[in-house]
Amino acid sequence: MSTNALRDAWATLVPDRRDDPGNRHGPLPPLLIALTVVTGLVDAFSYLVLGRVFVANMTGNVVFIAFALAGSHDFSLAASLVALLAFAVGALLGGRLGVRFAAHRGRLLLAAVVAEAVLVLASYLYCLLVPHAETGGSRYLLVVLLGLAMGAQNAAVRRLAVPDLTTTVLTLTITGIAADSRAAGGGDSKIGRRLLSALSMFLGAFLGGLAALHGHAALPLLPAAVLLALACAALATQARSTLPWTGKP
C-alpha cells in the first residue's frame, strides 16, 4: 500500500482535532468505522443464528425474497420481509432524528447510536434469558429489534454524509477503489479510507462468525453493544461542541 494510502487511512482513524474550518467531519470518521464493525457483527448474528436473514444488508434480503418466491426452501420469505419492514421503520425514525438534530451532526449521531445500543443490548439480553431465542416467534422479535437498530443507524449516517463511510454498503466503496484508481485513469481512489471501511466490515463479520459458530450464539451482539456504548461515550463529550464539523457537511 502506498504512503498516501496509509496516510489516508491514518487520517480516517485519527482525525485532526484542530479548530480548522477545513476539518469538515471532525471525529465522525473513526466513529463510523466503529459502526461498520458493529454492522459486520450484527449481520453475522442475524445470518448465522437467525437463519439466512440480514438486518443491515437490505440488498441481500431483496435477493433472498426473490429466491424464496422462486421456490427455494433455504430462505425465509417471512423473515426477509419482516427485516425489510423493521429496517424501513428504523430508517423512518432515524430520519426524524435527522430533522430534530439537523443543526448538530454530533448530537444526531449520539441520538441514533444511543437508540441502537439499547436495541442491540436488549437483543443480547433476550437471547441470554430466553431459551432457543433464535427460533419461533422469538426469532422474529430479534429481527425486528435489530432491523430497527440498523435502519436508524443507516438513516443517521446518510444524513451525516461522510464520504466513503456508509457503515453498510460496500459495493460502491469497492467500485470506487478500482474505478477511481490511476490505472483506470482517475486521480485518487481514496484507497486508504475505502479499504479501511471494507476491512472493518470484514473484521466485524469474521469476529461475529467466530463468536456465533464457536461460542454462544448471542455472543456477536456483546462486542457490538460494547462498541456502541463506547461510541456513545465519545459522542457525549462532543454534544456541546461548536466546531465547524458539527454543522451541515
C-alpha positions in Angstrom: 0.0 0.0 0.0 1.4 3.4 -0.9 2.4 6.1 1.6 -0.6 8.2 0.6 -3.0 5.3 1.2 -1.5 4.8 4.7 -1.7 8.5 5.4 -5.4 8.5 4.3 -6.2 5.5 6.5 -4.4 7.1 9.5 -6.2 10.4 9.0 -9.5 8.5 9.0 -8.7 6.7 12.3 -7.0 9.7 13.9 -8.6 12.9 12.5 -7.1 16.3 13.1 -8.7 17.9 16.2 -7.7 21.5 15.5 -10.4 24.2 15.1 -10.0 24.3 11.4 -12.8 25.2 9.0 -11.3 22.7 6.6 -11.8 19.9 9.1 -15.3 19.1 7.7 -16.0 15.9 9.6 -14.2 16.1 12.9 -14.3 12.9 15.0 -17.0 11.3 12.8 -14.8 9.1 10.6 -13.4 6.8 13.3 -16.8 6.6 14.9 -18.3 5.4 11.6 -15.5 2.9 11.2 -16.6 1.5 14.6 -20.2 1.4 13.4 -19.1 -0.5 10.4 -17.6 -3.2 12.6 -20.9 -3.3 14.5 -22.7 -3.9 11.2 -20.5 -6.9 10.5 -21.1 -8.3 14.0 -24.8 -7.8 13.9 -25.2 -9.2 10.4 -23.1 -12.2 11.3 -25.5 -12.9 14.1 -28.6 -12.4 12.0 -27.4 -14.6 9.1 -25.8 -17.4 11.0 -28.0 -17.6 14.1 -31.4 -16.3 12.9 -31.3 -18.2 9.7 -30.1 -16.6 6.5 -31.6 -13.2 7.0 -29.8 -9.8 7.2 -30.8 -6.9 9.4 -28.4 -4.4 7.9 -27.8 -5.5 4.3 -31.2 -4.9 2.6 -29.8 -5.8 -0.8 -29.3 -9.3 0.5 -32.8 -9.5 1.8 -34.3 -8.4 -1.5 -32.4 -11.2 -3.3 -33.5 -13.7 -0.6 -37.1 -12.7 -1.1 -36.7 -13.4 -4.8 -35.1 -16.8 -4.1 -37.9 -17.7 -1.7 -40.6 -16.7 -4.2 -38.8 -18.7 -6.9 -39.2 -21.8 -4.7 -36.0 -22.1 -2.7 -36.6 -23.5 0.8 -33.2 -22.3 2.1 -34.5 -18.8 2.7 -37.5 -17.5 4.7 -39.8 -15.2 2.9 -41.4 -14.0 6.1 -38.1 -13.3 7.9 -36.7 -11.3 5.0 -40.0 -9.3 4.7 -40.0 -8.6 8.5 -36.4 -7.5 8.3 -37.1 -5.1 5.4 -40.1 -3.6 7.2 -38.3 -3.2 10.5 -35.3 -1.6 8.8 -37.6 0.8 7.0 -39.3 1.8 10.2 -35.9 2.2 11.9 -34.8 4.4 8.9 -38.0 6.5 9.3 -37.3 7.1 13.0 -33.7 7.8 12.1 -34.9 10.3 9.5 -36.9 12.0 12.2 -33.8 12.3 14.4 -32.1 13.8 11.4 -34.7 16.6 11.3 -34.6 17.0 15.0 -30.9 17.4 15.2 -30.2 18.8 11.8 -28.1 21.7 13.2 -25.6 19.4 15.0 -24.2 16.3 13.5 -22.7 15.1 16.7 -26.0 15.1 18.6 -27.7 13.4 15.7 -25.3 10.5 15.7 -25.4 10.4 19.5 -29.2 10.1 19.5 -29.1 7.3 16.8 -26.3 5.4 18.5 -28.0 5.5 21.9 -31.2 4.1 20.4 -29.1 1.4 18.5 -27.2 0.5 21.7 -30.4 0.0 23.6 -31.9 -2.2 20.9 -28.7 -4.3 20.5 -28.2 -4.8 24.2 -31.9 -5.7 24.6 -31.5 -8.3 21.9 -28.4 -9.8 23.6 -30.1 -10.0 27.0 -33.2 -11.5 25.4 -31.0 -14.3 23.9 -29.4 -15.0 27.3 -32.7 -15.1 29.2 -35.0 -16.9 26.7 -34.1 -20.5 25.7 -34.0 -21.1 21.9 -34.5 -17.4 21.2 -33.3 -17.9 17.6 -36.4 -20.0 16.8 -40.2 -19.4 16.5 -41.7 -16.0 17.4 -38.5 -15.0 19.3 -36.6 -15.1 16.1 -38.9 -12.5 14.6 -38.7 -10.3 17.6 -34.9 -10.3 17.3 -35.1 -9.5 13.6 -37.4 -6.6 14.4 -35.2 -5.2 17.2 -32.0 -5.4 15.2 -33.7 -4.2 12.0 -34.9 -1.1 13.8 -31.4 -0.5 15.2 -29.7 -0.8 11.8 -32.3 1.2 10.0 -31.9 4.1 12.4 -28.1 3.8 12.1 -28.2 4.0 8.3 -30.6 6.9 8.2 -28.4 8.9 10.6 -25.2 8.0 8.7 -26.8 9.0 5.4 -27.6 12.4 6.9 -24.0 12.9 8.1 -22.8 12.5 4.5 -19.2 11.5 5.3 -17.7 10.2 2.0 -17.0 6.5 1.7 -18.1 5.7 5.2 -21.7 4.4 4.8 -21.2 1.7 7.5 -23.2 -0.8 5.5 -23.0 -0.6 1.7 -19.6 -1.7 0.3 -20.4 -2.2 -3.3 -19.9 1.4 -4.3 -16.9 1.6 -2.0 -15.1 -1.3 -3.7 -16.2 0.0 -7.1 -14.6 3.4 -6.2 -11.3 1.8 -5.3 -11.0 0.4 -8.8 -12.9 2.9 -10.9 -11.1 6.0 -9.4 -7.6 4.4 -9.4 -4.8 5.7 -11.5 -4.9 2.5 -13.5 -8.4 3.4 -14.6 -7.4 7.0 -15.4 -8.6 8.5 -12.1 -6.7 10.8 -9.9 -7.4 9.4 -6.4 -9.2 6.2 -5.4 -9.0 7.2 -1.7 -7.9 3.6 -1.3 -6.8 4.1 2.4 -10.2 5.1 3.7 -12.1 2.8 1.4 -10.1 -0.3 2.2 -10.4 0.6 5.9 -14.2 0.6 5.6 -14.2 -2.7 3.8 -11.7 -4.3 6.3 -13.9 -3.0 9.2 -16.9 -4.8 7.8 -14.8 -7.9 7.3 -13.4 -7.8 10.8 -16.8 -7.5 12.3 -18.3 -10.3 10.3 -15.2 -12.5 10.9 -15.3 -12.0 14.7 -19.1 -12.3 14.7 -18.8 -15.6 12.8 -16.2 -17.0 15.2 -18.3 -16.0 18.2 -21.6 -17.4 16.8 -20.1 -20.6 15.4 -17.6 -21.5 18.2 -19.1 -19.7 21.2 -22.5 -18.7 22.5 -25.0 -18.0 19.7 -25.7 -14.5 21.0 -22.0 -13.6 21.6 -21.6 -11.4 18.5 -24.1 -8.9 20.0 -22.0 -8.4 23.1 -19.0 -6.7 21.4 -21.4 -4.8 19.2 -23.1 -3.4 22.3 -19.7 -2.5 23.8 -18.6 -0.7 20.7 -21.9 1.2 20.6 -21.5 2.2 24.3 -18.0 3.5 23.6 -19.3 5.4 20.7 -22.0 6.9 22.9 -19.4 8.0 25.5 -17.2 9.6 22.8 -20.1 11.4 21.2 -21.4 12.6 24.6 -18.2 14.6 25.0 -18.9 16.3 21.7 -22.5 17.2 22.3 -21.8 20.8 23.2 -19.1 21.3 20.5 -19.5 24.3 18.2 -16.6 23.4 15.9 -17.3 23.6 12.1 -17.7 19.8 11.7 -20.9 19.8 13.8 -22.8 21.8 11.1 -24.1 20.7 7.7 -21.4 19.0 5.6 
